[in-house]
Every structure is written in structure tokens, then in C-alpha cells.
Amino acid sequence: MRPLIALLALFAATSAVAEPRLIAALDIDASRHDLAMQTAGTLEDGVPGNILGGLGSGLAYAGGDTFLMLPDRGPNATPYDASVDNTTRYYNRSHSFRFQLEASSGALPFTVKETLEATTLLWSPKPFTYKGAAPALNAADRFYFNGRSDQFDLAKGSTNPDNARLDPEGIRVSADGKSVFVSDEYGPYLYQFDRATGQRLKSFALPAKFAAVHLSSKGDEEIAGNDSGRVANKGMQGVAITPDGKTLVGIMQSPLAQDGGTRAPYVRIVVVDIASGATHEYAYGLNDIGTAEKPKYAGISEIVAVNDHQFLVDERDGKGRGAGGEPVFKTLFLIDLAGASDISGLSGAEALADKAVSKTVFLDMVAGLKASGVASDGIPEKIEGVSFGPDVTLNGAVTHTLWIASDNDFLSTLDGKPNPNSVYVFGFSDDDLPGYVPQML
């Protein structure tokens, strides 16, 4: 078992329970364009509107060799207008890829053959609140989401489902395969979309405590203007669906403002019954928190269901390719909600302190990638998409697969070097993850 990296924390996670190994890796060329040619026009910041970027914000297995990848709110790394945090009227979308694992005689036992099969724009049949120009593709019964930060109704809170702005960060496929569930940072929201058409089918109402009341197109101003609700640009980062397809489990990137915001250690998990909309809340304690003198909270990037009560949570630092610095902490923790305390009626870090769910290390991703020859400066900063995938046969034994993907922030190059969207496939056994139940699609 590899030694565990030192964790600066208010509490210590127990030792690792598994050592999955890297069995395949893929870099998706980020200079390409996607299949939504109707959005190919130049955005406000000069970036093509259908650049194939940001793919690893969300990753979901859809059966066979098909995966869905979810870009976030769009290109905003090129400064052009600080009043909207450099966001653009990028049409939110999802992509359908075929990822075929093929046996290899190289350093890793498999290669991944990649094919982009579809790009689906996200829209609603009911009108949205826009500021400035509405999307050119809008029709009488079709209103498109976009990533620009000023697309909201100032008179209503952040969870108003008629706001046009969307910053999607997590995606999962419904049990029947016909729709997808998407988590968002702006609201925060949990939405259901038709997988084939992109039409929004349902908006799940989250408890009022998650809403920010005073809104701004500038994230810093919005943070300063609210003492409750989600922190701007750190809303609902990940979403899981239980293997039976009946329950959604969303997780915030950072603590709510009333729980201490970005200087606090306890993030909220929201469990939503899909049929009734009923919710429960649980506390997750961050490990990568720095010190009292110099706190650091990169936070959570994803959650994926192991079974109906256990989940893997992606907690990471902000270092690596795309941000610079030495990547150290990018860890998948195994958590268990069985027997955990419902914190729906509690507020504040002190109240949550002894309510956090149990957690153990499942995979130290930095160590795992380095052990397979990935250099430190090649490990992406934003490893954000996590999904189980199809089983494979390796050395005569059935091996489960765990797929993780990076978000390249729509930057096809960095310092003159390619900056792809990277996908890594780890193999693991039943002994590594007892109780693993694949989602039935």
C-alpha cells in the first residue's frame, strides 16, 4: 500500500482501503470543434462557440461503450469584461462519446479509442430571464440556457428556475436511459433533461437555505453581499444517482455562507428522492483545509454512487496542469450515509462538527498517476468528472473500471503546449471496493 500523503485536517481519515491501478489513458484534442455547428460563431471573448473544451466537468456512463461528458458554463479564461467575470453567452450542452477499450502491448494494458457521436444543447420550453441579447437560436417554444453570469432576475433569489444562466458541473443518466440529471453552481439547481433533445423536463426544489438572495454578475460582489446560501461559483458541484435510479445525491463544492463559507470545513450533501422531491442533508468534512493561519479550501468536485448508501467523493487541491504548482491532494474518499445524522435543521460549522459522515481513502489519484508514469506537470488541476464504466477482462480476471476526467477550462494550449481534456481509467476488484453495485440502465 502506498504511503498516504499528509493531511492537514480537523480530523483524520482512516487508511486507504484499496489500490486501483491505471489501465488506460486518453487525451482528447481540445483544438477541435464539437458537433453543434449552429453555435460555431465567435463568443464575446473571441473564442469559437463550439470549441470542444471543458469536457471533464461531468462524466456519466450511459451503457455499452457510451459516456456523456458535460462542459461547464463555457470559456471565461480570456479577460474581456470583468463585470460579468469574463463569462459568455455560451450555449450549455452535453456530449455523447464512444470510448472503446482495446488491448495494448504498451505501458498500460489498454488504449481508449474515442468517437464524438453527438452534441446536445440544453433548453426549456418556457421563457427565461435574459439580460441583453437573447440567444439567437431561441424560438417561440424553445429558450436556451447560457453561461453568462448576468442572465438572472435581480428581484428573485438564485434558485429561481427561470434564470437563463447555467453552470453545469455534474451529470448522471436516469434508470431508463432516456433522461439525464444535471447539477449546477449558479442556483444551485438540480435539473432533469431529455437526453436526446436537451429539453428541460423538471427542476428539483432545494431547501431555501441553499439560495443566495442578493445577486450580482460578479462573483466577488455576490459573495460579499450574502451571509447565507451557496457561495458564488462554488455551488452544487457533483451529483450521483443510486444504482436503482430512485435517488439523487448532490454535493456542494464549498460550505454554505451560514456554515462558514470558504473558510469552513463542512460541506453539505443533499439527498433527493426523484419521485417525491423530498430531501435530506448530511455533512461532509473536508481534509485539505490548510491551517488556521492559512486556510485553503479547494473543495469538492464530484460524487458517484457505489451502492445505495456508499459514495466516492472527489476532493482535490487547485494545483497541476492548468494552474501551476505541484499537485499533491487529489483524492477519492469512500463515504457512507448509513446511520449518518440528518443536518437539515442545523446551521453553522460548530453545529455540523460532530455530524460528518464517515470516510476512508479509496484512491490517491496523484500517487496513482505518478506510479504509472504521469509527470507532476502533466497531472491536470481540475480532475472533476468521475464515473464507473464497463467491466473488462484483465489477466484472465473480471476487472471493474473507474473513469475520471479533467476540465481544461476551454484552453486548448497552455504556454504553447497542448492542454487536452484528459481521461484516466483505473481498474479495481471486488476486494478493493466491497459492496460495489453497478447502475442498472
Secondary structure, 3 states (H helix, E strand, C coil): CCCCCCCCCCCCCECCCCCCEEEEEEEECCCCECCCHHHCCECCCCCECCECCCHHHEEEECCCCEEEEECCCCCCCCCCCHHHCCCCCCECEEEEEEEEEEECCCCCCEEEEEEEEEEEECEECCCCECCCCCCCCCECCEEECECCCCCCCCCCCCCCCCECECCEEEEEECCCCCEEEEEECCCCEEEEEECCCCEEEEEECCCHHHCCCCCCCCHHHHHHCCCCCCCCCCCEEEEEECCCCCEEEEEECCCCHHHCHHHCCEEEEEEEECCCCCEEEEEEECCCCECCCCECCCCEEEEEECCCCEEEEEEECCCEECCECCCCCEEEEEEECCCCCCCCCCCCHHHHCCCECEEEEEEEHHHHHHHCCCCHHHCECCEEEEEEEEEEEECCEEEEEEEEEECCCCCCEECCEECCEEEEEEEECCCCCCCCCCCCC
